[in-house]
């Protein structure tokens, strides 16, 4: 019998598969699910490559998870998105298609697809409402990734429409926290700045250069808050419409850089490399739907950055 979409949804006692459990998002979901009475299921990418359809279908047929958080993705910052364009579109479409179809074939009770706020048009009205998807051109630098994420959202929607599957999609804003990628060229802005300011502090550098003009406005959400929102929505939300997950507050990159410098303890000069791309001028999510469903972020930017920096330092020590 095929599952019928409904809410509220009982997680207790279910087998829950977190796809992408080693990434920043998946690891946060695993931490949050430890507080639920669930049977957590994970599989290493060396054992099952989610881009390999046969491997995914075989694993799902054997394991048959009841609940799926689809957090696996190939991710990166502006430079990575713009240079690895083929990898970003192929890998992310393959992951979404394989896992969503396998979940359907094996009678999964519920699936959550995690999108990304880059799916919104570059010049969409701010704050970004869920219904502005596909209303205008995307930011060119990460268009392949955005197209793949839109495909995943539309797949979840189509399976709900055609098969009655309880598949939902959520749209987290810019995330940061433990487990982020600190690669100097391929990282997101938060990880890049934490690393840059830390290295400047250690080396006694008089100046830190921040990419871009510093004027774009961004919203930042601590990753454990995002995981809490996902679990809340898995239990309480069932609908075709996607749900934004964010704080509802934004900050300029220049001001954000000053907060990171303060948290790290760097007291030198901050300057801006205007030859580097800025990306979207502003990105703030409208989180009124999420608030209406009973959830708000609780971690302040300063507290979140202190935790992120502590996690970065711990990772540095562990790598020595």
Wavefront OBJ file of the C-alpha trace (Angstrom):
o trace
v 0.000 0.000 0.000
v 1.456 3.382 -0.931
v 2.010 5.915 1.887
v -0.494 8.757 2.151
v 0.722 12.269 2.896
v -0.360 13.430 6.340
v 0.723 15.467 9.405
v 1.550 15.249 12.306
v 4.137 12.532 11.773
v 5.482 10.218 14.490
v 9.274 9.766 14.351
v 9.556 7.593 17.459
v 10.563 3.998 16.746
v 11.250 4.617 13.039
v 14.385 3.797 11.049
v 15.755 7.174 9.922
v 18.321 7.479 7.127
v 20.444 10.636 7.017
v 21.976 10.885 3.529
v 25.188 12.890 3.741
v 25.793 12.240 7.443
v 29.478 13.228 7.243
v 28.784 16.700 5.868
v 28.107 19.740 8.045
v 24.321 19.519 7.563
v 24.029 15.743 7.876
v 26.233 15.633 10.980
v 24.032 18.277 12.635
v 20.938 16.196 11.802
v 22.598 13.125 13.353
v 23.370 15.150 16.533
v 19.763 16.361 16.732
v 18.218 12.941 16.011
v 20.186 11.473 18.934
v 17.575 13.213 21.146
v 14.746 11.354 19.373
v 13.854 7.705 19.933
v 14.764 6.625 16.405
v 16.916 3.946 14.805
v 19.518 5.968 12.942
v 20.747 4.571 9.610
v 23.814 5.884 7.779
v 26.061 4.504 5.064
v 29.551 5.616 4.042
v 30.009 6.952 0.502
v 32.812 4.399 -0.036
v 30.170 1.713 0.460
v 27.318 3.377 -1.458
v 28.016 6.175 -3.942
v 24.725 8.091 -4.106
v 25.507 9.057 -7.729
v 25.422 5.336 -8.634
v 21.798 4.364 -9.244
v 22.313 0.584 -9.034
v 24.171 0.881 -5.714
v 21.498 3.183 -4.236
v 18.589 0.999 -5.376
v 20.278 -2.147 -4.020
v 21.049 -0.538 -0.628
v 17.495 0.816 -0.238
v 15.966 -2.561 -1.124
v 18.067 -4.211 1.594
v 17.770 -1.488 4.248
v 14.285 -0.021 3.607
v 14.548 3.102 5.787
v 11.155 4.508 6.826
v 12.241 8.154 7.031
v 14.847 9.950 4.907
v 16.607 13.278 5.421
v 18.222 13.942 2.031
v 21.137 16.183 3.047
v 23.773 14.718 0.712
v 25.090 17.150 -1.885
v 28.203 18.376 -3.610
v 28.615 21.856 -2.104
v 31.027 24.788 -2.085
v 31.393 28.549 -2.240
v 31.283 30.939 -5.218
v 34.638 29.851 -6.705
v 33.896 26.113 -6.448
v 30.417 26.556 -7.922
v 31.743 28.585 -10.834
v 34.686 26.308 -11.718
v 33.258 22.810 -11.057
v 30.020 23.484 -12.961
v 29.638 20.051 -14.577
v 30.314 18.198 -11.314
v 27.866 20.391 -9.396
v 24.964 19.810 -11.793
v 25.602 16.108 -12.482
v 26.305 14.940 -8.932
v 23.439 16.857 -7.348
v 20.822 15.813 -9.910
v 21.990 12.182 -9.677
v 21.851 12.158 -5.853
v 18.339 13.634 -5.761
v 16.964 11.393 -8.526
v 18.447 8.176 -7.131
v 17.451 8.680 -3.484
v 13.932 10.015 -4.175
v 13.113 7.188 -6.600
v 14.598 4.553 -4.246
v 12.569 5.949 -1.328
v 9.405 5.709 -3.435
v 10.155 2.180 -4.682
v 10.736 0.922 -1.148
v 7.677 2.461 0.485
v 9.384 5.138 2.605
v 6.892 6.866 4.905
v 8.432 10.326 4.686
v 11.302 12.118 2.953
v 12.720 15.602 3.404
v 14.744 17.119 0.569
v 17.109 19.893 1.642
v 17.483 22.577 -0.994
v 19.555 25.744 -0.862
v 18.625 29.408 -0.903
v 20.627 29.863 -4.149
v 17.563 28.463 -5.972
v 15.941 31.894 -5.803
v 16.258 34.315 -8.742
v 19.221 36.696 -8.428
v 17.012 39.782 -8.258
v 13.927 38.304 -6.566
v 12.138 40.660 -4.134
v 13.549 40.537 -0.580
v 12.943 38.914 1.797
v 12.740 35.814 -0.402
v 9.357 34.120 -0.363
v 8.963 30.444 -1.190
v 6.742 31.238 -4.194
v 9.475 33.246 -5.971
v 11.231 30.079 -7.244
v 11.420 30.071 -11.081
v 10.196 33.673 -11.413
v 13.463 35.032 -12.891
v 17.088 34.316 -13.899
v 19.422 32.723 -11.346
v 22.776 34.012 -10.078
v 25.075 32.836 -12.949
v 28.001 31.757 -10.715
v 26.064 28.923 -9.047
v 23.354 28.244 -11.634
v 24.268 24.541 -12.176
v 23.949 23.799 -8.436
v 20.714 25.806 -8.210
v 19.195 23.989 -11.215
v 20.006 20.628 -9.599
v 18.405 21.711 -6.321
v 15.292 22.978 -8.132
v 15.085 19.588 -9.880
v 15.123 17.855 -6.469
v 12.362 20.108 -5.132
v 10.240 19.511 -8.246
v 10.827 15.745 -7.965
v 9.576 15.705 -4.361
v 6.562 17.746 -5.486
v 5.853 15.435 -8.453
v 6.079 12.235 -6.384
v 3.649 13.750 -3.882
v 1.299 14.699 -6.723
v 1.475 11.430 -8.695
v 2.029 8.821 -5.964
v 0.736 10.500 -2.787
v 4.250 10.269 -1.288
v 4.819 12.330 1.865
v 7.907 14.023 0.424
v 8.627 17.592 1.558
v 11.291 20.195 0.743
v 13.006 22.756 2.938
v 15.225 25.666 1.994
v 17.974 26.526 4.513
v 19.727 29.887 4.327
v 23.551 30.254 4.537
v 24.710 27.781 7.180
v 27.785 27.665 9.391
v 29.050 25.633 12.328
v 30.951 22.454 13.230
v 32.037 20.350 10.274
v 32.220 23.178 7.737
v 34.717 23.033 4.846
v 37.672 25.352 5.570
v 39.462 24.924 2.223
v 40.920 28.383 1.365
v 39.538 28.427 -2.211
v 36.472 26.170 -2.036
v 34.813 27.190 1.231
v 31.715 29.243 2.069
v 32.128 32.800 3.379
v 31.834 31.956 7.112
v 34.427 29.158 7.063
v 36.702 31.173 4.779
v 36.659 34.168 7.122
v 37.137 32.131 10.310
v 40.192 30.500 8.755
v 41.561 33.743 7.316
v 41.223 35.715 10.567
v 42.605 32.832 12.656
v 45.683 32.478 10.424
v 46.183 36.263 10.456
v 46.002 36.287 14.263
v 48.508 33.420 14.561
v 50.955 34.955 12.043
v 50.535 38.527 13.335
v 49.373 39.803 9.912
v 48.507 43.502 9.907
v 45.709 43.135 7.348
v 43.075 40.594 6.270
v 41.599 40.785 2.770
v 37.912 39.902 2.397
v 36.640 38.935 -1.070
v 34.227 41.330 -2.781
v 33.050 44.810 -1.839
v 31.668 43.939 1.600
v 28.282 45.448 0.690
v 26.163 42.316 -0.038
v 23.785 41.419 2.785
v 23.565 37.836 3.981
v 21.615 35.831 6.522
v 23.488 33.220 8.555
v 21.990 30.290 10.477
v 23.841 28.083 12.942
v 23.688 24.532 11.580
v 22.315 22.960 14.787
v 19.387 25.398 14.665
v 18.751 24.234 11.098
v 18.751 20.581 12.205
v 16.244 21.384 14.948
v 13.989 23.112 12.394
v 14.220 20.065 10.070
v 13.169 17.641 12.808
v 10.326 20.003 13.802
v 9.096 20.177 10.188
v 9.450 16.428 9.656
v 7.049 15.951 12.575
v 4.620 18.784 11.863
v 4.591 19.688 8.166
v 3.198 17.915 5.137
v 2.637 19.868 1.947
v 3.826 20.414 -1.612
v 5.117 23.903 -0.859
v 8.713 24.294 0.243
v 9.555 25.915 3.590
v 12.343 28.448 4.139
v 14.602 27.870 7.161
v 16.475 30.936 8.403
v 16.696 33.609 11.080
v 14.835 36.345 9.225
v 17.741 38.777 9.888
v 20.648 39.774 7.642
v 23.991 41.596 7.916
v 26.494 43.090 5.433
v 29.583 40.988 4.675
v 31.715 43.904 5.966
v 29.899 43.978 9.319
v 29.950 40.184 9.465
v 33.728 40.192 8.906
v 34.098 42.541 11.884
v 32.077 40.152 14.092
v 34.240 37.186 12.982
v 37.430 39.177 13.664
v 36.154 40.001 17.156
v 35.214 36.370 17.935
v 38.583 35.085 16.655
v 40.484 37.823 18.498
v 42.051 39.511 15.462
v 42.671 43.244 15.867
v 44.344 44.195 12.570
v 42.956 45.989 9.515
v 40.202 44.593 7.247
v 40.259 45.469 3.518
v 38.218 44.315 0.499
v 39.332 42.720 -2.785
v 36.805 44.230 -5.179
v 38.125 42.135 -8.093
v 36.436 39.090 -6.507
v 32.746 38.452 -7.336
v 30.090 39.521 -4.826
v 27.340 37.127 -5.901
v 23.743 38.071 -5.093
v 23.400 41.628 -3.683
v 21.113 40.560 -0.841
v 19.854 37.215 0.409
v 17.352 37.161 3.248
v 14.661 34.512 3.577
v 11.057 35.239 4.471
v 10.578 32.843 7.396
v 6.936 33.671 8.145
v 5.722 30.205 7.033
v 8.249 28.561 9.359
v 7.251 30.844 12.250
v 3.597 29.992 11.555
v 4.528 26.312 11.948
v 5.914 27.066 15.418
v 9.697 27.340 15.001
v 12.217 30.181 15.427
v 16.038 30.203 15.520
v 17.531 30.482 19.019
v 21.321 30.790 18.496
v 22.632 34.363 18.133
v 25.259 35.080 15.463
v 27.936 35.809 18.067
v 27.206 32.629 20.076
v 27.096 30.532 16.915
v 30.404 31.951 15.683
v 32.046 31.272 19.066
v 30.954 27.627 18.804
v 32.032 27.426 15.147
v 35.460 28.875 15.986
v 35.887 26.439 18.901
v 35.022 23.563 16.521
v 37.541 24.895 13.960
v 40.285 25.071 16.608
v 39.471 21.538 17.814
v 39.668 20.263 14.222
v 43.037 22.006 13.744
v 44.413 20.349 16.883
v 43.087 16.945 15.830
v 44.770 17.290 12.425
v 48.214 17.986 13.955
l 1 2 3 4 5 6 7 8 9 10 11 12 13 14 15 16 17 18 19 20 21 22 23 24 25 26 27 28 29 30 31 32 33 34 35 36 37 38 39 40 41 42 43 44 45 46 47 48 49 50 51 52 53 54 55 56 57 58 59 60 61 62 63 64 65 66 67 68 69 70 71 72 73 74 75 76 77 78 79 80 81 82 83 84 85 86 87 88 89 90 91 92 93 94 95 96 97 98 99 100 101 102 103 104 105 106 107 108 109 110 111 112 113 114 115 116 117 118 119 120 121 122 123 124 125 126 127 128 129 130 131 132 133 134 135 136 137 138 139 140 141 142 143 144 145 146 147 148 149 150 151 152 153 154 155 156 157 158 159 160 161 162 163 164 165 166 167 168 169 170 171 172 173 174 175 176 177 178 179 180 181 182 183 184 185 186 187 188 189 190 191 192 193 194 195 196 197 198 199 200 201 202 203 204 205 206 207 208 209 210 211 212 213 214 215 216 217 218 219 220 221 222 223 224 225 226 227 228 229 230 231 232 233 234 235 236 237 238 239 240 241 242 243 244 245 246 247 248 249 250 251 252 253 254 255 256 257 258 259 260 261 262 263 264 265 266 267 268 269 270 271 272 273 274 275 276 277 278 279 280 281 282 283 284 285 286 287 288 289 290 291 292 293 294 295 296 297 298 299 300 301 302 303 304 305 306 307 308 309 310 311 312 313 314 315 316 317 318 319 320
